[in-house]
Amino acid sequence: MQVWTEARSGIGATNFITGMGGFLQTIIFGYGGFRLYLESLAMNATLPPQTTSLSITDLNYMGARMSFRFTATTMTIDVHELSSEFPMIMELYEDDEMITLQTGKKLVKGNTCYLLNKTST
């Protein structure tokens, strides 16, 4: 089964894996605004043109499995699973607020810059 090709005509590499990887990176790191750092994950989403929301599901980061939904005004984080080894906190850039993420809880905030850090132990 052919999933992704190098050209619209279908010629070229069958299942063009690097093309799919580039597409996903554009969505996650481009529109999602995700940035990976040694001990944190930053996000600052921008919606693609002519869309009302962007969803990134089942993102795994430091043992945590989370889904994100961005609209023009809100960001929702749905925490599916957290690692006991790396508990996560969320920091808001603008007002030094810190929120501890919890499994099974949804967090809804304004769509602005955020930073996810593992908690200090």
C-alpha distances in whole Angstrom, upper triangle without the diagonal:
4,6,10,11,15,16,16,15,12,14,14,12,9,8,12,13,17,16,15,18,20,19,20,23,24,24,26,28,29,29,30,32,32,33,33,37,38,39,38,35,37,35,36,34,34,32,29,31,31,30,32,31,28,27,25,25,25,26,28,31,33,32,32,29,30,29,30,31,33,35,37,40,38,36,35,34,33,34,32,33,35,36,40,40,39,41,40,42,42,44,45,46,48,50,50,49,47,45,44,40,40,37,37,38,37,39,40,41,42,39,41,40,40,40,38,40,41,44,47,48
4,6,7,11,12,12,12,9,11,11,9,6,6,9,11,14,13,12,16,18,17,18,21,22,22,24,26,26,27,28,30,30,31,32,35,37,38,37,34,35,33,34,31,31,29,27,28,29,28,30,29,26,25,24,24,25,25,27,30,33,32,32,29,30,28,29,30,31,33,35,38,37,35,34,33,33,34,32,33,35,36,40,40,39,40,39,41,40,43,43,44,46,49,48,47,46,44,43,40,40,37,37,38,37,38,39,40,40,37,39,38,38,38,37,39,40,44,46,47
4,7,11,12,12,13,10,12,12,10,7,5,8,9,12,11,9,13,15,13,14,18,18,18,20,22,23,23,24,26,26,28,28,32,34,35,33,30,31,29,30,28,27,26,23,25,26,25,27,25,23,22,20,20,21,22,24,27,30,29,29,26,26,24,25,26,27,29,32,34,33,31,30,30,29,30,29,30,32,33,37,37,36,37,36,38,37,39,39,40,43,45,45,44,42,40,40,36,37,34,34,35,33,35,35,36,36,33,35,35,34,35,34,36,37,40,43,44
4,7,9,9,11,8,10,10,8,7,5,5,7,10,8,7,11,12,11,13,15,16,16,19,21,21,21,22,25,24,26,27,30,32,34,32,29,30,28,29,26,26,24,21,23,24,23,26,25,22,21,20,21,22,22,24,26,30,30,29,27,27,25,25,26,27,28,30,33,32,30,30,30,30,31,30,31,33,34,38,37,36,37,36,37,36,38,38,39,41,44,44,43,42,40,40,36,37,35,35,36,34,35,35,36,36,32,34,33,33,33,33,35,36,40,43,44
4,6,7,8,6,7,6,6,5,6,5,9,10,8,9,12,13,12,15,17,17,19,21,22,22,23,25,27,27,28,29,32,34,36,35,32,32,30,31,28,28,26,23,25,26,26,29,27,25,25,23,24,25,25,27,29,32,33,32,30,30,28,28,29,29,31,33,36,35,33,33,33,33,34,33,34,36,37,41,40,39,40,39,40,39,41,41,41,43,46,46,46,44,43,43,40,40,38,38,39,37,38,38,39,38,35,36,35,36,36,36,38,39,43,45,47
4,7,9,7,7,5,6,8,8,6,10,10,7,10,13,12,12,15,17,17,19,21,22,21,23,25,26,26,28,28,32,34,36,34,32,32,30,30,28,27,26,23,24,26,26,29,28,26,26,25,26,27,26,28,30,33,34,34,31,31,30,30,30,30,32,33,36,36,34,35,34,35,36,35,36,38,38,42,41,40,41,39,41,39,41,41,40,43,46,46,46,45,44,43,41,42,40,40,41,39,39,39,39,39,35,36,35,36,36,36,38,39,43,45,47
4,5,5,6,6,9,10,11,10,13,13,10,13,16,15,14,18,19,18,20,23,24,23,24,26,28,28,30,31,34,37,39,37,34,34,32,32,29,28,27,23,24,25,26,29,28,26,27,26,28,29,29,31,33,36,37,36,34,33,31,31,31,31,32,33,37,37,35,36,36,36,38,37,39,40,41,45,44,42,44,42,43,42,43,42,42,44,47,48,48,47,46,46,43,44,42,42,43,40,41,40,40,40,36,37,36,37,38,38,40,42,46,48,50
4,5,8,9,12,12,13,12,15,16,12,14,17,16,15,18,20,19,20,23,25,23,24,26,28,29,31,32,36,38,40,38,35,35,32,32,29,28,26,22,22,23,24,27,27,25,26,26,27,29,29,32,34,37,38,37,34,33,31,31,30,30,31,32,36,36,34,35,35,36,38,37,39,41,42,46,45,43,44,42,44,42,43,43,43,45,48,48,48,47,46,46,43,44,42,42,42,40,40,39,40,39,35,37,37,38,38,39,41,43,47,49,51
4,6,9,11,12,14,13,17,18,15,17,20,19,18,22,24,23,24,27,28,27,28,30,32,33,34,36,39,42,43,42,38,38,36,36,33,31,29,26,26,27,28,31,31,29,29,29,30,32,32,34,37,40,40,40,37,37,34,34,34,34,35,36,39,39,38,39,39,39,41,40,42,44,45,49,48,46,48,46,47,45,47,46,46,48,51,52,51,51,49,49,46,47,45,45,45,43,44,43,43,43,39,40,40,41,42,42,45,46,50,53,54
4,7,8,8,10,10,14,16,13,15,18,18,17,20,22,22,23,26,27,27,27,29,31,32,33,34,38,40,42,40,37,37,35,35,33,31,30,26,27,28,28,31,30,28,28,28,29,30,30,32,35,38,38,38,35,35,33,33,33,33,34,36,39,39,37,38,38,38,39,38,39,41,42,46,46,44,45,44,45,44,46,46,46,48,51,51,50,49,48,48,45,45,43,43,44,42,42,42,43,42,39,40,40,40,41,41,43,44,48,51,52
4,7,8,11,11,14,16,14,16,19,19,19,22,24,23,25,27,29,28,29,31,33,33,34,35,38,40,42,41,38,38,37,37,35,33,32,29,29,30,31,34,33,31,31,30,31,32,32,34,36,39,39,39,37,37,35,35,35,36,37,39,42,42,40,40,40,40,41,40,41,43,44,48,47,45,47,45,47,46,47,47,47,49,52,52,52,51,50,49,46,47,45,45,46,44,45,44,45,45,41,42,42,42,42,42,44,45,49,52,53
4,6,9,8,12,13,12,14,17,17,17,20,22,22,24,26,27,26,28,30,31,31,32,33,36,37,40,39,36,36,35,36,33,33,31,28,29,31,31,34,33,31,31,29,30,31,30,32,34,36,37,37,35,35,34,34,35,35,37,38,41,41,39,39,39,39,40,39,40,41,42,45,45,43,45,43,45,44,45,46,45,48,51,51,51,49,48,48,45,46,44,44,45,43,44,44,44,44,40,41,40,40,40,40,42,43,47,49,51
4,6,6,9,10,10,12,14,15,16,18,20,21,22,24,25,25,27,28,30,29,30,30,33,35,37,36,34,34,33,34,32,32,31,28,30,31,31,34,32,29,29,27,28,28,28,29,31,33,34,34,32,33,32,32,33,34,36,38,41,40,37,38,37,37,37,36,37,38,39,42,41,40,42,41,43,42,43,44,44,46,49,49,49,47,46,45,42,43,41,41,43,41,42,42,43,42,39,40,39,39,38,38,40,40,44,46,48
4,6,9,11,11,12,14,16,16,18,20,21,22,24,25,26,27,28,30,29,31,31,34,35,37,36,34,34,33,34,32,32,31,28,30,31,30,33,31,28,28,26,26,26,27,28,30,33,33,33,31,31,30,31,32,33,35,37,40,39,37,36,35,35,36,34,35,37,37,41,40,39,41,40,42,41,43,44,44,47,49,49,48,47,45,44,41,42,39,39,41,39,40,41,42,42,38,39,39,38,38,37,39,40,44,46,47
4,6,9,9,8,11,13,13,15,17,18,19,21,22,23,24,25,27,26,27,27,31,32,34,33,30,31,30,31,29,29,28,25,27,28,28,30,28,25,24,22,22,23,23,24,27,29,29,29,27,28,26,27,28,30,32,34,37,35,33,33,32,31,32,30,31,33,34,37,37,36,37,36,38,37,39,40,40,43,46,45,45,43,42,41,37,38,36,36,37,36,37,37,38,38,35,36,35,35,35,34,36,36,40,43,44
4,6,5,7,9,10,11,13,15,16,17,19,20,21,22,23,25,24,25,25,29,30,32,31,28,29,28,29,27,27,26,24,26,27,27,29,27,24,24,22,22,23,22,24,26,28,29,29,27,27,26,27,28,29,31,33,36,34,32,32,31,31,32,31,31,33,33,37,36,35,37,35,37,36,38,38,39,41,44,44,43,42,41,40,37,38,36,36,37,36,36,36,37,37,34,34,33,33,33,33,34,35,39,41,43
4,5,5,6,9,10,11,12,14,16,17,18,19,21,21,22,21,22,22,25,27,29,28,25,26,25,27,25,25,25,23,25,27,26,28,26,23,22,19,20,20,19,20,22,25,25,26,24,24,23,24,26,27,29,31,34,33,30,30,28,29,29,28,28,29,30,33,33,31,33,32,34,33,35,36,36,39,41,41,40,39,37,37,34,35,33,33,34,33,34,34,35,35,32,32,31,31,30,29,31,32,35,38,39
4,5,5,6,9,10,10,12,14,15,16,17,19,20,21,20,20,20,23,25,27,26,24,25,24,25,24,24,24,22,24,26,26,28,26,23,22,20,21,21,19,20,22,24,25,26,24,25,24,24,26,26,29,30,33,32,29,30,28,29,29,28,29,30,30,34,32,31,33,31,33,32,34,34,34,37,40,39,39,37,37,36,33,35,33,34,35,33,33,34,34,34,31,31,29,29,28,28,30,31,34,37,38
4,5,5,6,9,10,11,13,14,15,15,17,18,20,19,21,21,24,27,29,27,24,25,23,24,22,22,22,19,21,23,23,26,24,21,20,19,20,21,20,21,23,26,27,27,25,25,23,23,24,25,27,28,31,30,28,29,28,29,29,29,30,31,32,35,34,32,34,32,34,32,34,34,34,36,39,39,39,38,37,36,34,35,34,34,35,33,33,33,33,33,29,30,29,29,29,29,31,32,36,38,40
4,5,5,6,9,10,11,12,14,15,16,17,18,18,19,20,23,25,27,26,23,23,22,23,21,21,20,18,20,22,21,23,21,18,17,15,16,17,17,18,20,23,24,24,22,21,20,20,21,22,24,26,29,28,26,26,25,25,26,25,26,28,29,32,32,30,31,30,31,30,32,32,32,35,38,37,37,35,34,34,31,32,30,30,31,29,30,30,31,30,27,28,27,27,27,26,29,30,33,36,38
4,5,5,6,9,10,11,12,13,15,15,16,15,16,17,20,22,24,22,19,20,19,21,19,20,20,18,21,23,22,24,22,18,17,15,16,16,15,16,18,20,22,21,20,20,19,19,21,21,24,26,28,27,24,25,23,24,24,24,25,26,26,30,29,27,29,27,29,28,29,30,30,33,35,35,34,33,32,31,29,30,29,29,30,28,28,29,29,29,26,26,25,25,24,24,26,27,30,33,35
4,5,5,6,9,10,10,11,13,14,15,15,15,16,20,22,24,23,20,20,19,19,18,18,18,16,19,21,21,23,21,17,18,15,17,18,16,18,19,22,24,23,22,21,20,20,21,21,23,25,27,26,24,25,24,25,26,26,27,28,28,32,31,29,30,28,29,28,29,29,29,31,34,34,34,33,32,32,30,31,30,31,31,29,29,29,29,28,25,25,24,24,24,24,26,28,31,34,36
4,5,5,7,9,10,10,11,12,14,14,16,18,21,24,25,23,20,20,18,18,16,16,15,13,16,18,17,20,18,15,15,13,15,17,16,18,20,23,24,23,21,20,19,18,18,18,21,22,25,24,22,23,22,23,25,25,26,27,29,32,32,29,30,28,29,27,29,29,28,31,34,34,33,33,32,32,29,31,29,30,30,27,27,27,27,27,23,24,23,23,24,24,26,28,32,34,37
4,5,5,6,8,9,10,10,12,12,14,15,19,21,22,20,17,17,16,16,15,15,15,13,17,19,17,19,16,13,12,10,12,13,12,14,16,19,20,19,17,17,15,15,16,16,19,21,23,22,20,20,19,20,21,21,22,23,25,28,28,26,26,24,26,24,26,26,26,29,31,31,31,29,28,28,25,27,26,26,26,24,24,24,24,24,21,22,21,21,21,21,23,25,28,31,33
4,5,5,5,7,9,9,10,10,11,12,16,18,20,18,15,15,14,15,13,14,15,14,17,20,18,20,18,14,14,12,14,15,12,14,15,18,20,19,18,17,16,15,17,17,19,21,23,22,19,20,19,21,22,22,23,23,24,28,27,25,26,23,24,23,24,24,24,27,29,29,29,28,27,27,25,27,26,27,27,25,24,24,24,24,20,20,19,19,19,19,21,23,27,29,32
4,6,6,5,7,8,9,10,12,14,18,21,22,20,16,16,14,14,12,12,12,11,14,16,16,18,16,13,13,12,15,17,15,17,18,21,23,22,20,19,17,16,16,16,18,19,21,21,19,20,20,22,23,24,25,26,27,31,30,27,28,25,26,24,24,24,24,26,29,29,29,29,28,29,26,28,28,28,28,25,25,24,24,23,19,19,18,19,20,20,23,25,29,31,34
4,6,5,5,6,8,9,12,14,18,21,22,19,16,15,12,12,10,10,10,9,12,15,13,15,12,9,10,9,12,14,12,15,17,20,22,20,18,16,14,12,13,12,14,16,19,18,16,17,17,18,20,21,23,24,25,29,29,26,26,23,24,22,23,22,23,25,28,28,27,27,26,26,24,26,25,25,25,22,22,21,21,20,17,17,17,17,18,19,22,24,28,30,33
4,6,6,5,7,6,9,11,15,18,18,16,12,12,9,11,9,10,11,11,15,18,15,16,13,10,10,7,10,12,10,12,13,17,18,16,15,13,12,10,12,12,15,16,18,17,14,15,14,16,17,18,20,20,22,25,25,22,22,20,21,19,20,20,20,23,25,25,25,24,23,23,21,23,22,23,22,20,19,19,19,19,15,16,15,15,15,15,18,20,24,27,29
4,6,5,5,5,7,9,13,16,17,14,11,10,9,9,9,10,12,12,16,19,17,18,16,12,13,11,14,15,12,14,14,17,19,18,17,16,15,13,14,14,16,17,19,18,16,17,16,19,20,21,22,22,23,26,26,22,23,20,21,19,19,19,19,21,24,24,24,23,23,24,22,24,24,25,24,22,21,21,20,19,16,15,14,14,14,15,18,20,23,26,29
4,6,5,7,9,12,16,19,20,17,14,12,10,9,8,8,10,9,13,16,15,16,14,12,13,12,16,18,15,17,17,21,23,21,20,18,17,14,15,13,15,16,18,18,16,18,18,21,22,24,25,25,27,30,29,26,26,23,23,21,21,20,19,22,25,25,25,25,25,26,24,27,27,27,26,24,22,21,20,19,15,15,14,15,16,18,20,23,27,29,32
4,5,8,11,14,18,21,22,19,15,13,10,8,6,5,6,6,10,13,11,13,11,8,10,10,14,17,15,18,18,22,23,21,20,17,15,12,12,10,12,12,15,15,13,15,16,19,21,22,24,25,27,30,30,26,26,23,23,20,20,19,19,21,24,25,24,24,24,25,23,25,26,26,24,21,20,19,18,16,13,13,13,14,16,18,21,24,27,30,33
4,5,9,12,15,19,19,15,12,10,7,7,4,6,8,9,13,15,13,13,11,8,9,8,12,14,12,14,15,18,20,18,16,14,12,9,9,8,11,12,14,13,11,12,13,15,17,19,20,21,23,26,26,23,22,19,19,16,17,16,17,19,22,22,22,21,21,21,19,22,22,22,21,18,17,16,15,14,11,11,11,12,13,14,17,20,23,26,29
4,6,10,13,17,17,14,10,8,5,5,5,7,10,11,15,18,16,16,14,11,12,11,15,16,14,16,15,18,20,18,18,16,14,12,12,11,13,14,15,14,12,14,14,17,19,21,22,22,23,26,26,22,22,19,18,16,16,15,14,17,20,20,20,20,20,21,20,23,23,24,23,20,18,17,16,15,11,10,9,10,11,13,16,19,22,25,28
4,7,10,13,14,10,7,6,4,7,8,10,13,14,18,21,19,19,16,13,13,11,13,14,11,12,11,14,17,15,15,13,13,11,13,12,15,16,17,16,13,14,13,16,17,19,19,19,20,23,22,19,19,16,16,14,14,15,14,17,20,20,20,19,19,19,18,20,21,22,21,19,17,17,16,16,13,12,10,10,9,10,13,16,19,22,25
4,7,10,11,8,6,5,6,9,11,13,16,18,21,24,22,22,19,17,16,14,16,17,13,14,12,14,17,16,16,15,16,14,16,16,19,20,20,19,16,17,16,19,19,21,21,19,20,23,22,18,19,16,16,14,14,15,14,18,20,19,20,19,19,20,19,22,22,24,23,21,20,20,19,19,16,14,11,10,9,10,12,15,18,20,23
4,7,8,6,5,7,9,12,14,17,19,21,24,27,25,25,22,19,18,15,17,16,12,12,9,11,14,14,15,15,16,16,18,18,22,23,23,21,18,19,17,19,18,20,19,18,18,20,19,16,17,14,15,14,15,16,16,20,22,20,21,19,19,19,18,21,22,24,23,22,21,21,21,21,19,17,14,12,10,10,11,13,16,18,21
4,6,5,6,8,11,14,17,20,23,24,27,30,28,28,25,22,22,19,20,19,15,14,11,11,15,15,17,17,19,18,21,21,24,25,25,23,20,21,19,21,20,22,21,19,18,20,18,15,16,14,15,14,14,16,15,19,21,19,20,18,19,19,19,22,23,25,25,24,22,23,22,22,20,18,15,13,10,10,10,11,15,16,18
4,6,8,11,14,18,20,23,26,28,31,34,32,32,29,25,24,21,22,20,17,15,11,10,14,15,18,19,21,21,24,24,28,29,28,26,23,24,21,23,21,22,21,18,17,19,16,13,15,14,15,15,16,18,18,21,23,20,21,19,20,19,19,22,23,26,26,25,24,25,24,25,23,21,18,16,12,11,10,10,13,14,16
4,7,10,14,17,20,23,26,28,31,34,32,31,28,25,24,21,21,20,16,14,10,9,13,13,16,17,19,19,23,23,26,28,27,25,21,22,19,20,18,20,18,15,14,16,13,10,12,10,11,12,13,16,16,20,20,17,18,16,16,16,16,19,20,23,23,22,21,23,22,23,22,20,17,14,10,9,6,7,10,10,13
4,6,10,13,16,20,22,25,28,30,28,27,24,22,20,18,19,17,14,13,9,9,13,12,15,14,17,16,19,19,23,24,23,21,18,18,16,18,16,18,17,15,15,16,15,11,12,9,10,10,10,13,13,17,18,15,16,14,14,14,14,17,18,21,20,20,18,19,18,20,18,16,13,10,7,5,4,7,10,12,15
4,7,10,13,16,19,21,24,27,24,24,21,18,17,14,16,15,11,11,8,10,13,12,13,12,14,13,16,16,19,21,20,18,15,15,13,15,15,17,16,15,15,18,17,13,13,10,11,10,10,12,13,16,18,16,16,14,15,14,14,17,18,20,19,18,16,17,16,17,16,14,11,8,6,5,7,9,13,15,18
4,7,10,13,16,19,22,24,22,22,19,16,16,14,16,16,13,14,11,13,16,15,15,14,14,13,15,14,17,18,18,16,13,14,13,16,16,19,19,17,18,21,20,16,16,13,12,10,9,10,10,13,16,14,15,14,15,15,15,18,20,21,20,18,16,16,15,15,13,11,7,6,4,6,9,12,15,17,20
4,6,10,13,15,18,21,18,18,15,13,13,12,14,15,13,14,13,15,18,16,15,13,13,10,12,11,13,14,14,13,10,12,11,15,16,18,19,18,20,23,22,19,18,14,14,11,11,11,11,13,16,16,16,15,15,17,15,19,20,21,19,17,14,14,13,12,10,8,6,5,6,8,12,15,18,20,24
4,7,10,13,16,18,16,16,14,12,13,13,16,18,15,17,16,19,21,19,19,16,15,12,12,10,12,11,12,11,10,12,13,17,18,21,22,22,24,26,26,22,21,18,16,13,13,11,11,13,16,16,16,17,17,19,18,21,22,23,21,18,16,14,12,11,8,6,5,7,9,12,15,18,21,23,27
4,6,9,12,15,13,12,10,9,10,11,14,17,15,17,17,20,22,20,19,16,14,10,10,7,9,9,10,10,9,12,13,16,18,21,22,22,25,28,28,24,23,20,19,16,16,14,14,16,18,19,19,19,19,21,19,22,23,23,21,18,16,14,13,11,7,8,8,10,12,14,18,21,23,26,29
4,6,9,12,10,11,9,9,12,13,16,19,18,21,21,24,26,23,22,19,16,13,11,8,9,8,11,11,11,14,16,19,21,24,26,26,28,31,31,28,27,23,22,19,19,17,17,18,21,22,22,23,23,24,23,25,26,26,24,21,19,17,15,13,9,10,11,13,16,18,21,25,27,30,33
4,6,8,6,7,6,6,10,12,16,19,18,21,22,26,27,24,22,19,16,13,10,8,7,7,10,11,11,14,16,19,22,24,26,27,30,33,33,30,29,25,25,21,22,20,20,21,24,25,25,25,24,26,24,26,26,26,24,21,19,17,16,14,10,12,14,16,19,20,24,27,29,33,36
4,6,6,8,8,8,11,13,17,20,19,23,23,27,28,26,24,21,18,15,13,11,10,10,14,15,15,17,19,21,24,25,28,29,32,35,35,32,31,28,28,25,25,23,23,24,27,29,28,29,28,29,27,29,29,28,27,23,22,20,20,18,14,16,17,19,21,23,26,29,32,35,38
4,6,9,10,11,14,17,20,23,23,26,27,31,32,30,27,25,21,18,16,13,12,11,15,17,17,20,22,24,27,29,31,33,35,38,39,36,35,32,31,28,28,26,26,26,29,31,31,31,31,32,30,32,32,31,30,26,25,23,22,19,16,18,20,22,25,26,30,33,36,39,42
4,7,9,11,15,17,21,24,24,28,29,33,34,31,28,25,22,19,16,14,12,11,15,17,18,20,23,24,28,29,32,34,36,40,40,37,36,33,32,29,30,27,28,28,31,33,32,33,32,34,31,33,33,31,30,26,25,23,22,20,17,19,22,24,27,28,32,35,37,41,44
4,6,8,11,14,17,21,21,25,26,30,31,28,25,22,18,16,12,11,9,9,13,14,15,17,19,21,24,26,29,30,33,36,37,34,33,30,29,26,27,25,26,26,29,30,29,30,29,30,28,29,29,28,26,22,22,19,19,18,15,18,20,22,24,26,29,32,34,38,41
4,7,10,14,17,20,21,24,26,29,30,27,24,21,17,14,11,9,6,7,10,11,12,14,17,19,22,24,27,29,32,35,36,33,31,28,27,24,25,23,24,24,27,28,27,28,26,28,26,27,27,25,23,20,19,16,16,15,13,16,18,20,23,24,28,31,33,36,39
4,7,10,13,17,17,21,22,26,26,23,20,17,13,10,7,5,4,7,10,9,10,11,13,15,19,20,23,25,28,31,32,29,28,25,24,21,22,21,22,23,25,26,25,25,24,25,22,24,23,22,20,17,16,14,14,13,11,14,16,18,20,21,25,27,30,33,36
4,7,10,13,14,17,19,22,23,20,17,14,11,8,6,5,7,9,12,11,10,10,12,14,17,18,21,23,25,29,30,27,26,23,23,20,21,20,21,23,25,26,24,24,23,24,21,22,22,21,20,16,16,14,15,14,12,14,16,16,18,19,22,25,27,31,33
4,6,10,11,14,16,20,20,17,14,11,7,6,4,6,9,12,14,12,10,9,10,11,14,15,18,19,22,26,27,24,23,20,21,19,21,20,22,24,25,26,24,23,21,22,19,20,19,18,17,14,14,14,15,15,13,16,16,16,18,18,21,23,26,29,31
4,7,7,11,13,17,17,14,11,9,6,5,6,9,12,15,16,14,11,10,10,10,12,13,15,17,20,23,24,21,21,18,19,18,20,20,21,24,26,25,24,23,21,21,17,18,17,17,17,14,15,15,16,17,14,16,16,16,16,16,19,20,23,27,29
4,6,9,12,16,15,12,9,7,4,6,8,11,15,18,19,16,13,11,10,9,10,10,13,15,18,21,22,20,20,18,19,18,21,22,24,26,27,27,25,23,21,20,17,17,15,14,15,13,15,15,17,19,17,19,19,17,18,16,19,20,23,26,28
4,6,10,13,11,9,6,5,5,8,11,14,18,21,22,19,15,13,11,9,9,8,10,12,14,18,19,17,17,16,18,18,21,22,24,27,28,27,25,23,20,19,15,15,13,13,14,14,15,17,19,21,19,21,20,18,18,16,18,18,21,24,26
4,7,10,10,8,6,5,6,8,12,14,18,21,21,18,15,13,11,10,10,10,11,12,13,17,18,15,16,14,16,16,18,20,22,25,26,25,23,21,19,18,15,15,14,15,16,15,15,17,18,20,18,19,18,16,15,13,15,16,19,22,24
4,7,6,5,5,7,9,11,15,17,21,24,24,21,17,16,13,12,10,10,9,10,11,14,14,12,13,12,15,16,18,21,22,26,27,25,23,21,19,17,14,15,13,15,16,16,17,19,20,22,21,21,19,17,15,12,14,13,17,20,21
4,6,5,7,8,11,12,16,18,22,24,24,21,17,16,13,13,11,12,10,9,10,13,12,10,11,10,13,13,16,18,20,23,24,22,21,18,17,15,13,14,14,16,17,17,17,19,20,22,20,20,18,15,13,10,10,10,14,16,18
4,6,9,11,14,16,20,21,25,28,27,24,20,19,16,16,13,13,11,9,7,10,9,7,9,9,12,14,16,19,21,24,25,22,22,18,17,15,13,14,14,17,18,19,19,21,22,24,23,22,20,17,14,10,10,8,12,14,15
4,7,10,13,16,20,22,26,29,28,25,21,19,15,15,11,11,8,6,5,8,8,7,9,10,13,15,18,21,23,27,27,25,23,20,18,15,13,13,12,15,16,18,18,21,23,25,24,24,22,19,16,13,12,10,13,16,16
4,6,10,13,16,19,23,25,25,21,18,15,12,11,8,8,5,4,6,9,10,8,8,8,11,13,16,19,21,24,25,22,21,18,15,13,10,10,9,12,13,14,15,18,19,22,21,21,20,16,14,11,11,10,13,16,17
4,7,10,14,17,20,24,23,20,16,14,10,9,6,5,5,6,9,12,13,12,12,11,14,15,18,20,23,25,26,24,22,19,17,15,11,11,9,11,12,13,14,17,19,21,20,21,20,17,16,13,14,13,16,19,20
4,7,10,13,17,20,20,16,13,10,7,6,5,5,7,8,11,15,16,14,13,11,13,13,16,18,20,23,24,22,20,18,15,14,10,11,9,10,10,10,11,13,15,18,17,18,17,15,14,11,14,14,17,20,22
4,7,10,14,17,17,14,10,8,6,5,7,8,10,12,15,18,20,17,16,14,15,14,17,18,21,23,24,23,21,19,17,16,13,13,12,11,11,9,11,12,14,16,15,17,17,15,15,13,16,17,20,23,25
4,7,10,13,14,10,7,6,5,6,9,11,13,15,18,21,22,19,18,15,15,13,16,16,18,20,21,21,19,18,16,16,13,14,14,13,12,10,10,10,11,13,11,13,14,12,13,13,16,18,20,24,26
4,7,10,11,8,6,5,7,8,12,14,17,18,21,24,26,23,21,18,18,16,18,17,19,20,22,22,20,20,18,19,16,17,17,15,14,11,10,9,11,11,10,13,14,14,16,15,19,21,23,27,29
4,7,8,6,5,6,9,12,15,17,20,21,24,27,28,25,23,20,19,16,17,16,17,18,20,21,20,20,18,20,17,19,19,19,17,13,12,10,10,9,7,10,12,12,15,16,20,22,24,28,31
4,5,5,6,9,12,14,18,20,23,24,27,30,31,28,26,23,22,19,19,17,19,19,21,23,21,22,21,22,20,22,22,21,19,15,14,11,11,9,7,11,13,15,18,19,23,25,27,31,34
4,6,9,12,15,18,21,24,26,27,30,33,34,30,29,25,23,20,20,17,18,18,20,22,21,23,22,24,23,25,25,24,22,18,16,13,11,9,7,10,13,15,19,20,24,27,29,32,35
4,7,10,14,17,20,23,25,26,29,32,33,29,27,23,22,18,18,15,16,16,17,20,18,20,19,22,21,23,24,23,20,16,14,10,9,6,5,8,12,14,17,19,23,26,27,30,34
4,7,10,13,16,19,22,22,26,28,29,26,24,20,18,15,16,13,15,15,17,18,17,17,16,18,17,19,20,19,16,12,10,7,6,4,4,8,11,12,15,17,20,23,24,28,31
4,7,10,13,16,18,19,22,24,26,22,20,17,16,12,14,12,14,15,17,17,16,16,14,16,14,16,17,16,14,10,8,6,5,6,5,8,10,10,13,13,17,20,21,25,28
4,6,10,13,15,16,20,22,24,21,19,15,15,12,14,14,17,18,18,19,16,16,13,14,12,13,14,13,10,7,5,4,6,9,9,11,13,12,14,13,17,19,20,24,27
4,6,9,12,13,16,18,20,17,15,12,12,10,13,14,17,18,19,19,16,15,12,12,9,10,11,10,8,6,5,7,9,11,11,13,13,11,12,11,14,16,17,21,23
4,6,9,11,15,17,19,17,15,13,14,13,16,17,20,22,22,21,19,17,14,13,9,9,8,7,6,4,6,9,12,15,15,17,17,15,15,13,16,17,18,22,24
4,6,7,11,13,16,14,12,10,12,12,16,17,20,23,23,21,19,16,13,11,7,7,5,6,6,6,8,11,14,17,17,19,18,15,15,12,14,14,16,19,21
4,7,11,13,16,14,13,13,15,15,19,21,24,26,26,25,22,20,16,14,10,9,6,6,8,9,12,15,17,21,20,22,22,19,18,15,17,16,18,21,22
4,7,10,12,11,10,11,14,15,19,21,24,27,27,25,22,19,16,13,10,8,5,7,10,12,14,17,19,23,22,24,23,19,18,15,15,14,16,19,19
4,6,9,8,7,8,11,13,17,20,22,25,25,23,20,17,14,11,8,7,6,9,11,13,14,18,19,23,23,23,22,18,16,12,12,11,12,15,15
4,5,5,6,8,12,15,18,22,24,27,27,24,22,18,16,13,11,10,10,13,15,17,18,21,23,26,25,25,24,20,17,14,13,10,11,14,13
4,6,6,9,13,16,19,23,25,28,27,24,22,18,16,13,12,11,11,14,16,18,19,23,24,27,28,27,26,22,19,15,14,10,11,12,11
4,6,10,13,16,19,23,25,28,27,24,23,19,18,14,14,14,14,18,19,21,21,25,26,29,28,28,25,22,19,15,13,9,10,11,9
4,6,10,13,16,19,21,24,24,21,19,16,15,12,11,12,13,16,17,19,18,22,22,25,25,24,22,18,15,11,9,5,7,9,9
4,7,10,13,17,19,22,21,18,17,13,11,8,8,9,10,14,14,16,15,19,20,23,23,22,20,16,14,10,8,5,6,9,9
4,7,10,13,16,19,18,15,14,10,9,6,6,8,10,14,13,14,13,16,16,19,19,18,16,13,10,7,6,4,6,9,11
4,7,10,13,15,15,12,10,6,5,4,6,9,12,15,13,14,12,14,14,17,17,16,14,11,8,6,5,6,6,10,12
4,7,10,12,12,10,8,5,5,6,7,11,14,16,13,13,10,12,11,13,14,12,11,7,6,5,6,9,9,13,16
4,6,9,9,6,6,5,7,9,11,14,17,19,17,16,12,13,11,13,13,11,9,6,5,6,8,11,11,13,17
4,6,6,6,5,7,9,12,13,17,20,21,18,16,13,12,10,10,11,8,7,5,7,9,11,14,15,17,20
4,6,6,8,10,12,15,16,20,23,24,22,20,16,16,12,12,12,8,6,6,7,11,12,16,16,18,22
4,6,8,11,14,17,19,22,25,26,23,21,17,16,13,11,12,9,8,9,11,14,16,19,19,21,25
4,5,9,12,15,18,21,24,25,22,21,17,16,13,13,14,12,11,11,12,15,16,19,18,20,23
4,6,10,13,16,19,22,24,21,20,17,17,14,15,16,13,12,10,11,13,13,16,15,16,19
4,7,10,13,16,19,21,18,17,14,14,12,13,15,13,12,10,11,12,13,15,14,16,19
4,7,10,13,16,18,16,15,12,14,12,14,16,14,13,10,10,10,10,12,10,13,16
4,6,9,13,15,12,12,9,11,11,14,16,15,14,11,11,10,10,12,11,13,16
4,6,10,13,11,12,10,13,13,17,18,18,17,13,12,10,10,10,9,12,14
4,7,9,8,9,8,11,13,16,17,17,16,13,12,9,10,10,10,14,16
4,6,6,8,9,13,15,19,20,21,20,17,16,13,13,13,13,16,17
4,6,8,11,14,17,20,21,22,22,19,18,15,16,14,15,18,19
4,7,10,13,16,20,21,23,23,20,20,17,18,18,18,22,23
4,6,10,13,17,18,20,20,18,18,16,17,17,18,21,22
4,6,10,13,15,17,18,15,16,15,17,18,19,23,24
4,7,10,12,14,15,12,14,13,15,17,17,21,23
4,7,9,11,13,12,14,14,17,19,20,24,26
4,6,8,10,10,13,13,17,19,20,23,26
4,6,9,10,13,15,19,21,22,25,29
4,7,9,12,14,18,21,23,26,29
4,6,10,13,16,20,21,24,27
4,7,10,13,17,19,21,25
4,7,10,13,15,18,21
4,6,10,12,14,18
4,7,9,12,15
4,6,9,12
4,7,9
4,6
4
